Amino acid sequence: MSELKGRVALVTGAARGIGAASAKALAAKGAKVLVTDVLDGSETAGAIDGAYFRHDVTSENDWIAAVAEAKNQFGGLDILVNNAGVFWMKPITETALEDFRRMQQINVEGVFLGMKHAIPAIAARAQQWDGGGAIVNISSVAGISGSPLVSAYCASKGAVRLMTKAAAMEVAALKVRINSVHPGIIDTTMGSQLVEDFAATGAMGGANETRTQLAARHPLGHFGRDIDVANMVAFLASDAAAFSTGAEFLVDGGLTAN
Ligand SMILES: NC(=O)c1ccc[n+]([C@@H]2O[C@H](COP(=O)([O-])OP(=O)(O)OC[C@H]3O[C@@H](n4cnc5c(N)ncnc54)[C@H](O)[C@@H]3O)[C@@H](O)[C@H]2O)c1
């Protein structure tokens, strides 16, 4: 596949999970990929035409360095996937302000800083591609509808959803498209953590029963795979999505269809 041949992508939080799968899906379409994470992402990078760069998405200096690295290693930047994120559950009344802020720092400020520093680099090369440059922000079904104990996470993912739309309108004339992706529960480290956190509330029984009940909430009857989200990311990054911007794309097994 050579759909993304000549393109350079930067994927955050790509050491594992949805980020790693997205890096691989973009590379499979011919893109060169800068794999970034606070964890070691050299395994992901080694499996594709890519390189690993240590990058904390909450640091503006790290963002400046990461975009510079994409230019130095691969000659520019065409695609950004803002994927890095964290999840935890807690009642609002028991949530420490510093914990709430830390989640917004990673899940929201990380996306803001990514767009701020990547847009000029992406716009500089966007005219040469039919579908322009592309940014894909990973939100969640939690950015569409609420549920108990996840106010901090919903706040962060709802912010990503609307920041995506506002930014997309701002840069459409530069031929840079920005869309958000909203996964249901996906079988990753974060997905397992979510099951454990739900199980700890005791509302659905033990870990196995909790998993079964959470899976059943998705009309397709199971959790998603990282590749299910990665395929959507690769589509939105490609010229096949040339007329899509400021839009939200669900990969949730029907969870929010009701
Ligand atoms: N797994 C799910 O059920 C699910 C559902 C909806 C949305 N999402 C979203 O998808 C994205 C990826 O989730 P995942 O399931 O692959 O999670 P994961 O925990 O498996 O991977 C997340 C990655 O982000 C990295 N990361 C965390 N903080 C970072 C920081 N400050 N700077 C750089 N990297 C950082 C982690 O090191 C990790 O490699 C997240 O934004 C998450 O909120 C996941």
The ligand as an SDF file (V2000), in Angstrom:
LIG
                    3D

 44 48  0  0  0  0  0  0  0  0999 V2000
   -8.6120    1.7300   25.7060 N   0  0  0  0  0  0  0  0  0  0  0  0
   -9.8050    2.2920   25.7150 C   0  0  0  0  0  0  0  0  0  0  0  0
  -10.7980    1.6630   26.1130 O   0  0  0  0  0  0  0  0  0  0  0  0
  -10.0050    3.6990   25.2050 C   0  0  0  0  0  0  0  0  0  0  0  0
  -11.3040    4.1280   24.9550 C   0  0  0  0  0  0  0  0  0  0  0  0
  -11.5280    5.4150   24.4870 C   0  0  0  0  0  0  0  0  0  0  0  0
  -10.4540    6.2640   24.2760 C   0  0  0  0  0  0  0  0  0  0  0  0
   -9.1960    5.8250   24.5330 N   0  0  0  0  0  0  0  0  0  0  0  0
   -8.1050    6.7770   24.3150 C   0  0  0  0  0  0  0  0  0  0  0  0
   -7.1750    6.2450   23.3950 O   0  0  0  0  0  0  0  0  0  0  0  0
   -5.8670    6.7610   23.6590 C   0  0  0  0  0  0  0  0  0  0  0  0
   -4.8900    5.5980   23.7690 C   0  0  0  0  0  0  0  0  0  0  0  0
   -5.3340    4.7250   24.7920 O   0  0  0  0  0  0  0  0  0  0  0  0
   -4.8020    3.2330   24.9890 P   0  0  0  0  0  0  0  0  0  0  0  0
   -5.9790    2.4100   25.2950 O   0  0  0  0  0  0  0  0  0  0  0  0
   -3.8760    2.8350   23.8990 O   0  0  0  0  0  0  0  0  0  0  0  0
   -4.0030    3.4650   26.3790 O   0  0  0  0  0  0  0  0  0  0  0  0
   -2.6200    2.8840   26.9210 P   0  0  0  0  0  0  0  0  0  0  0  0
   -2.5920    3.2290   28.3590 O   0  0  0  0  0  0  0  0  0  0  0  0
   -2.4460    1.4760   26.5220 O   0  0  0  0  0  0  0  0  0  0  0  0
   -1.5450    3.7800   26.1310 O   0  0  0  0  0  0  0  0  0  0  0  0
   -1.4490    5.1590   26.3620 C   0  0  0  0  0  0  0  0  0  0  0  0
   -0.0430    5.6090   26.0350 C   0  0  0  0  0  0  0  0  0  0  0  0
    0.0340    7.0190   26.3110 O   0  0  0  0  0  0  0  0  0  0  0  0
    1.2860    7.2670   26.9340 C   0  0  0  0  0  0  0  0  0  0  0  0
    1.2720    8.4900   27.7310 N   0  0  0  0  0  0  0  0  0  0  0  0
    0.5950    8.7290   28.8900 C   0  0  0  0  0  0  0  0  0  0  0  0
    0.8980    9.9540   29.3520 N   0  0  0  0  0  0  0  0  0  0  0  0
    1.7760   10.5080   28.4730 C   0  0  0  0  0  0  0  0  0  0  0  0
    2.4590   11.7450   28.4000 C   0  0  0  0  0  0  0  0  0  0  0  0
    2.3220   12.6810   29.3540 N   0  0  0  0  0  0  0  0  0  0  0  0
    3.2580   11.9820   27.3310 N   0  0  0  0  0  0  0  0  0  0  0  0
    3.4240   11.0480   26.3770 C   0  0  0  0  0  0  0  0  0  0  0  0
    2.8390    9.8360   26.3990 N   0  0  0  0  0  0  0  0  0  0  0  0
    2.0150    9.5760   27.4380 C   0  0  0  0  0  0  0  0  0  0  0  0
    1.5130    6.0330   27.8110 C   0  0  0  0  0  0  0  0  0  0  0  0
    2.8860    5.9120   28.1860 O   0  0  0  0  0  0  0  0  0  0  0  0
    1.0120    4.9140   26.9070 C   0  0  0  0  0  0  0  0  0  0  0  0
    2.0330    4.3740   26.1080 O   0  0  0  0  0  0  0  0  0  0  0  0
   -6.0020    7.5990   24.9450 C   0  0  0  0  0  0  0  0  0  0  0  0
   -6.1270    8.9590   24.6150 O   0  0  0  0  0  0  0  0  0  0  0  0
   -7.2950    7.0830   25.5520 C   0  0  0  0  0  0  0  0  0  0  0  0
   -7.8980    8.0250   26.4160 O   0  0  0  0  0  0  0  0  0  0  0  0
   -8.9360    4.5740   24.9810 C   0  0  0  0  0  0  0  0  0  0  0  0
  1  2  1  0
  2  3  2  0
  2  4  1  0
  4  5  1  0
  4 44  2  0
  5  6  2  0
  6  7  1  0
  7  8  2  0
  8  9  1  0
  8 44  1  0
  9 10  1  0
  9 42  1  0
 10 11  1  0
 11 12  1  0
 11 40  1  0
 12 13  1  0
 13 14  1  0
 14 15  2  0
 14 16  1  0
 14 17  1  0
 17 18  1  0
 18 19  2  0
 18 20  1  0
 18 21  1  0
 21 22  1  0
 22 23  1  0
 23 24  1  0
 23 38  1  0
 24 25  1  0
 25 26  1  0
 25 36  1  0
 26 27  1  0
 26 35  1  0
 27 28  2  0
 28 29  1  0
 29 30  1  0
 29 35  2  0
 30 31  1  0
 30 32  2  0
 32 33  1  0
 33 34  2  0
 34 35  1  0
 36 37  1  0
 36 38  1  0
 38 39  1  0
 40 41  1  0
 40 42  1  0
 42 43  1  0
M  CHG  2   8   1  16  -1
M  END
$$$$
